[in-house]
Amino acid sequence: MDSSLAHWLQLREASDAQSRSTALTRDIAAVVAPFDTVNVLDLATGAGSNIRYLAERLQGRQRWLTVDRDADLLEALLERMHRWGHGRGYDVNVGPDTCTIRGPRLDCHIETLQLNLRVLHDRVLFAGRHLVTASALLDLVSESWLRDIAGHCRAENAAALFSLTYNGRSTSEPREPEDDLVLELFNRHQTTDKGLGGLAAGPDAAAVAEQCFTEAGFVVRRAASDWTISPAERDMQRLLIDGWAHAAREIAPRRSRTITAWHGRRIQHLDAGHSHVVVGHDDLAAWLPRST
Ligand SMILES: C[S@@+](CC[C@H](N)C(=O)[O-])C[C@H]1O[C@@H](n2cnc3c(N)ncnc32)[C@H](O)[C@@H]1O
């Protein structure tokens, strides 16, 4: 496993949960409420943060297929669901690739599948799904990937919920003169090929997804889900600032000295306990009108 990715996903989970749009979550919960058992597909599920956020909000019987290319993250997902379920007083059973969590208002079966989602040709993945979801994914995928997923959702009459798509708008306080430069370089890096269908939609992903789903006949709603990260969340800020600098240097190696100097000053603000960071995200929910 990429242990740094596992660590990052663990660090961000609380901020993700605080930032997500409760209104869009409620919309989607209402859309899938009529089904006795809700069949959910969670794409690029990582260690399962999206399941831990949604399961109790969807309530009732749920069958999740959770897909990621990283087998170790999927193993971590089962361990974390086990801890999460026990912590909330549920009965939890974990098998080799599955996990069942049961309680008075929740009956949740989770199956993990290791698969590279580079292309979305496998219709079986989508067959019979009522909800297709992903968190922190869409900015990594290409426009054609988004068009394909809208088509699959349309073919299955499935609703969609995509949370925490980075939208390119971040601010840091106190300000530094190179903040805008580094943000521009980072955003450019976000549009390189991330292995999901070609050049990534990057900061435009939520807008492109909105267009693809609208053209496919869906009702589409978007809402802000920005992170507001306080000085106390030092580890998370540290990884963010390191990541911005790393990506900016990769895109513009000739600006390395400027970027390194900027990085040093941002870390000084962090160490002094007065660094505030806001990272812009969008949530998107889409569903087909009943008559369609
Ligand atoms: C930013 S993480 C988000 C993980 C999780 N959804 C969450 O919110 O914590 C992106 C995830 O995409 C997965 N991923 C990236 N490229 C992939 C690919 N080509 N096929 C399948 N999974 C992929 C990574 O392994 C990682 O788990």
The ligand as an ORCA input file, in Angstrom:
! r2SCAN-3c Opt
* xyz 0 1
  C      -8.206     10.769     -2.872
  S      -8.439      9.055     -2.664
  C     -10.138      8.974     -2.118
  C     -10.448      7.697     -1.387
  C     -11.839      7.631     -0.721
  N     -12.901      7.736     -1.681
  C     -11.980      8.678      0.367
  O     -12.777      9.607      0.204
  O     -11.280      8.569      1.382
  C      -8.521      8.448     -4.308
  C      -8.654      6.938     -4.403
  O      -8.683      6.585     -5.794
  C      -8.030      5.350     -5.942
  N      -7.647      5.264     -7.361
  C      -6.863      6.134     -8.039
  N      -6.743      5.728     -9.316
  C      -7.482      4.598     -9.453
  C      -7.749      3.715    -10.533
  N      -7.216      3.919    -11.737
  N      -8.571      2.665    -10.314
  C      -9.106      2.443     -9.083
  N      -8.865      3.228     -8.018
  C      -8.063      4.307     -8.191
  C      -6.849      5.424     -4.976
  O      -6.332      4.156     -4.677
  C      -7.520      6.132     -3.796
  O      -8.050      5.189     -2.903
*
